[in-house]
Amino acid sequence: MFNLIRKDLVLQKSTLLILLPALVVYLLINTSSIWDGIVFSIAIIMNAFAIDEKTSTHTLLNSLPYTRKEIVGSKYIGAFIFTGIVVFTIFIGNLIIHKEITLWKDILLMVSLVLVAISLIFPFSYKFKSQYLFIATIVLFVVYMVVINFFILNLNDKIRAFVQMLLTVQSIQFYWIMALSVMTLYACSWLLSIRIYERKVF
């Protein structure tokens, strides 16, 4: 499995060399670190996923001495690694640019939201391919625009208030519960993706 993870890191080298400097630019213009971390992490993770999406690539991978569990597992572990790279870049960027240390609550929320998103995206992508995910994203975006323009006009403000509420919670137990809940969801998603992938025919 180590070689599968290493393959993703090598193939993503050019992407990282483009996106990480872009992330630093966003930090320079003082945008939300949490939002930047979520967007850049998911973009890098899904790019790594898309590279292996061709049937010929899966045929090659399955002809090598790796089980399907290991192939799926490498993607989930890789998602952790890529998220960690983005978080590290944000931490160092904020330290150098703004002379401030990124709060652990911000990091936890950022990582949690990325893992929740990946937990939902990976099984969908293994089942339907990412091109359908793109269509689903467009549909959700249209629904979101309709909701904020016609039904819940202050939805963005409510979301910001909710995030701010999460960041101001003082109970450490709350963050432990949140982290365990996210990891449980991630583990269930991992198992579901294995089940879906093992049934695929290439």
Order of alpha helices (4+ residues) and beta strands (2+ residues): alpha-alpha-alpha-alpha-alpha-alpha-alpha-alpha-alpha
